[in-house]
């Protein structure tokens, strides 16, 4: 039995902020968008959630589809819901972040390219509100590292 709602519903996406740690520098994984909006711009891997998956499953799937990178342990960073964050319509994103050893990546699905960038070489502005996501992820990473150092 299907149900029709009397009010509009937003689409839900998941985005992945993946930090690469190689012992020398902090890197960030980005994809070059193959489609509009922001075609040719850089963004975090991510995409729309399917009706039969959780937002966590969506994040893992989209990360793999767009980069070939398989990470099963992502931490939820937060929800990004600015009304105008996506020019296609009302879209709410749940962002995740992870630390990984940089591995070979390739563009796939709707990403024309995937690449690791040194943090100081990240091309700005990133698509959508991904610059805000990056800042929040960096703040959270600093907190996590500080907490781990205190625990010794």
Wavefront OBJ file of the C-alpha trace (Angstrom):
o trace
v 0.000 0.000 0.000
v 1.445 3.369 -0.937
v 0.747 6.628 0.778
v 0.693 10.108 -0.690
v 1.882 12.937 1.522
v 0.211 16.339 1.495
v 3.512 18.154 1.986
v 6.799 18.140 0.064
v 9.706 15.963 1.225
v 13.393 16.661 0.747
v 15.842 14.286 -0.882
v 18.567 12.814 1.341
v 22.215 12.442 0.393
v 25.348 11.198 2.114
v 28.778 12.793 1.642
v 32.169 11.404 2.690
v 35.085 13.486 3.933
v 38.034 11.101 3.811
v 41.350 12.235 5.247
v 44.455 10.477 4.009
v 47.317 10.076 6.465
v 50.635 8.949 4.992
v 53.024 10.062 7.734
v 54.074 13.189 5.815
v 51.001 15.286 5.185
v 47.265 15.342 5.659
v 45.405 14.717 2.425
v 41.776 14.890 1.425
v 39.920 12.772 -1.128
v 37.893 14.666 -3.721
v 36.014 13.807 -6.888
v 35.599 15.912 -9.999
v 31.912 16.155 -10.816
v 30.967 14.679 -14.168
v 27.431 16.106 -14.187
v 25.625 19.323 -13.387
v 25.315 21.014 -11.050
v 28.928 22.077 -10.605
v 30.135 19.925 -13.528
v 33.948 19.971 -13.549
v 34.082 21.209 -9.955
v 35.576 19.312 -7.036
v 33.462 17.841 -4.253
v 33.412 15.123 -1.652
v 32.248 11.710 -2.827
v 28.564 11.268 -2.152
v 25.114 10.990 -3.575
v 21.456 10.255 -3.119
v 20.221 7.638 -0.685
v 18.214 4.756 -2.130
v 14.880 3.874 -0.533
v 16.184 0.471 0.591
v 19.348 1.602 2.395
v 20.414 3.488 5.489
v 22.318 6.733 5.167
v 25.449 4.886 6.397
v 25.042 2.262 3.664
v 24.561 5.069 1.147
v 27.826 6.712 2.232
v 29.821 3.467 1.905
v 28.219 2.694 -1.487
v 28.720 6.175 -2.945
v 32.334 6.330 -1.762
v 33.070 3.026 -3.482
v 31.130 3.841 -6.666
v 32.800 7.229 -7.148
v 36.371 6.421 -6.056
v 36.865 2.650 -5.811
v 37.805 3.112 -2.143
v 36.163 0.713 0.297
v 35.838 1.998 3.864
v 33.297 0.398 6.155
v 33.977 2.485 9.272
v 32.791 6.028 8.820
v 31.931 8.413 11.651
v 28.934 10.681 11.295
v 30.046 14.312 11.069
v 26.666 15.998 10.981
v 23.677 17.069 8.979
v 23.867 19.863 6.401
v 20.463 21.288 5.610
v 20.811 24.841 4.320
v 17.736 25.450 2.182
v 19.839 26.523 -0.818
v 22.714 23.994 -0.517
v 21.758 22.236 -3.783
v 20.448 24.095 -6.836
v 18.466 20.999 -7.946
v 16.023 21.329 -5.066
v 15.576 20.641 -1.366
v 18.368 18.258 -0.375
v 19.569 17.368 3.111
v 22.992 15.740 3.430
v 24.347 13.615 6.235
v 28.126 13.926 6.156
v 30.588 11.299 7.346
v 34.330 11.360 7.824
v 37.109 8.820 8.073
v 40.866 8.476 8.284
v 42.504 6.207 5.718
v 45.861 5.379 4.255
v 45.864 6.994 0.807
v 45.272 4.294 -1.777
v 44.840 4.363 -5.514
v 41.488 5.862 -6.481
v 39.659 6.286 -9.764
v 36.651 8.260 -10.867
v 33.499 6.230 -11.330
v 29.736 6.542 -11.591
v 29.070 10.299 -11.958
v 32.595 11.338 -10.894
v 34.891 11.943 -13.855
v 38.001 11.815 -11.641
v 38.995 10.983 -8.075
v 42.155 12.332 -6.498
v 43.956 12.902 -3.212
v 44.904 16.526 -2.507
v 47.296 17.844 0.114
v 45.176 19.894 2.474
v 46.884 23.151 1.445
v 46.210 22.356 -2.250
v 42.466 21.765 -2.033
v 40.809 23.658 -4.903
v 38.319 26.209 -3.582
v 35.487 26.766 -3.767
v 34.287 23.183 -3.503
v 30.857 22.289 -4.913
v 27.678 22.676 -2.880
v 28.476 23.498 0.768
v 31.500 21.209 0.880
v 33.835 23.986 2.045
v 31.678 24.178 5.194
v 31.814 20.383 5.521
v 35.588 20.467 5.256
v 35.876 23.077 8.011
v 33.593 21.092 10.308
v 35.512 17.866 9.551
v 38.839 19.545 10.341
v 37.446 20.823 13.657
v 36.196 17.341 14.514
v 39.514 15.744 13.531
v 41.383 18.181 15.814
v 39.027 17.285 18.679
v 39.469 13.561 18.042
v 43.258 13.825 17.931
v 43.355 15.998 21.059
v 41.135 13.524 22.905
v 43.293 10.568 21.837
v 46.464 12.371 22.936
v 44.944 13.136 26.341
v 43.959 9.502 26.813
v 47.552 8.493 26.016
l 1 2 3 4 5 6 7 8 9 10 11 12 13 14 15 16 17 18 19 20 21 22 23 24 25 26 27 28 29 30 31 32 33 34 35 36 37 38 39 40 41 42 43 44 45 46 47 48 49 50 51 52 53 54 55 56 57 58 59 60 61 62 63 64 65 66 67 68 69 70 71 72 73 74 75 76 77 78 79 80 81 82 83 84 85 86 87 88 89 90 91 92 93 94 95 96 97 98 99 100 101 102 103 104 105 106 107 108 109 110 111 112 113 114 115 116 117 118 119 120 121 122 123 124 125 126 127 128 129 130 131 132 133 134 135 136 137 138 139 140 141 142 143 144 145 146 147 148 149 150 151 152
